[in-house]
């Protein structure tokens, strides 16, 4: 289980990725597409085209860690962005990896 604190930044690649690769492929995607440093301690989340699988790349201080998850039913709700990446808060990340919907709803409160 990944515990994400409020200080941990989670970057999500919003464009689908070929998840057959592992450490080196995801490392290259972070550098080339997300324009970030994979050794920064941030979490980097990638999903496939069908949005039923995700992989997370994380530098824990001593090495890279890759986590994978597959939903048996349904899809992950990856946020949409024009620039190809989105930053999530810790609670949004936890909801997303548990298969819950992570979208801002307009007018969800009563007046």
URJO-V97112 format. One record per run of one state. SS is the DSSP state (@ for helix, = for strand, . for the rest). FROM is the first residue (numbers start at 1). LEN is the number of residues. If there is no record, write none. Layout:
SS&FROM&LEN, SS&FROM&LEN
This chain:
.&1&9, =&10&4, .&14&9, @&23&10, .&33&5, @&38&3, .&41&2, =&43&5, .&48&5, =&53&7, .&60&4, =&64&7, .&71&14, =&85&4, .&89&1, @&90&8, .&98&14
